[in-house]
């Protein structure tokens, strides 16, 4: 499913291609089994795998409309799941056909509401298969499931929107044309932002933008389909860029990307003013500065990379660097809390090792870094179906009375999440002691780091 793509340039062909398998035939229909799976997988995705999922713009989704969702594509399968688990519809996805070769895999993909798209590289004769896929996408849209197409085609781990494929626009026009332009299809641009692509317990932000009415391009499409396709694609690209972190500069990408963390990292969990929008404002400010004061822009980029490198060498977290003081009393109290809560950390590792360490064994084998999170999530979800019943059974066998067994079982997830956060708390406390040592010993490298950090903050957000 990490191969979810935009449609090929020519979706229709003149031949027919028979549909086989009830699951594909009824892919747009409601399924109780699928609904149950989506609910359970969504709970795991939104509450366990991610520590927080921020969803904005849901008012732009009208369940009575005929919709196509168009998210940016940076994090493989997780992009599709971000859409699936943040709206109520039973969305149907499009994926490249070569992953459907095995019947068992194909049956599973159809159950998961994924349709194949054939490309020339799959063999010219297979393109006729797109006829039935086209018909099914119309059924999906008519049934108001919500079709999901990732218009960039493939995924790439850069916070930048790439050139969109024409496929999503072509399917919108052709579906409307097949219904005599009566469906009034709308494309909803979707912005996805992950605080980190690969780590567990990060923050995911999903922004649903204002729907683009395909009907606005109907007259142009009737006169010149190709121009209409380009106009709609340009409009969609512009709207998606408004919803994501878009770093245009390739030369200064690393510096700007790091600056987001330096300046706005502490706002990752802010729901009222999400970090995504703070990052956008920061990038827009830098873009203006690049035009109005290039030397200052260069200095900011240079300082960003210097702070990154020096902080890594000295093992200093940005949040600790931002603090003016590191009181010894608070650090001692924090270390005492770490020591006292160590047994809970050990207990919580029953959960953490099961759902993080075991998937990590397989994740290490994945060469595509952007796909690692997808594998980790998938394996951990499967393991949850195996180990939760096992943990419940063991609780009943080991503990009594029954209510104590249930309490022990229910305590595992929160204890596991505590265990996951435990090392971060430990590192922050030891980091505080480390900074005190640097200051006391007059370590020049730390003094330089602090100077550069403070100067960078003042340049980006000068005091009033």
Buried (B, 14 or more C-beta within 10 A) or exposed (E): BBBBBBBBEEBBBEEEBEBEEEBBBEBBBEBEEBEEBBEEBBBBBBEBBBBBBBBBBEEBBEEEBBBBBBBBBBBBBBBBBBBBBBBEBBBBBBBBBEBBEEEEEBBEBBBBBBBBBBBEEBEEEBBBBBBBBBBBBBBBBBBBBBBBBBBBBBBBBBBBBBEBBBBBBBBBBBBBBBBEBEBEBBBBBBBBBBBEBBEBBBBBBBBBBBBBEBBEBBEBBEEEBEEBBBBBBEBBBEBBBEBBBBBEBEEBBBBBBBBBBBBBBEBBEBEEEBBBBBBBEBBEBBBEBBEEEEEEBBBBBBBBBBBBEBBEEBEBBBEBBBEEEBEEEEBEEBBEEBEEBEEBBEBBBBBBEBBBEBBBEEBEEBEEEBBBBBBBBBBBBEBBEEBBEEBBEBBBEEBEEEEEBBEBBEBBBEBBBBBBEBEEBBBBBBBBBBBBEBEEEEBEEBEBBBEBBEBBBEBBEEEE
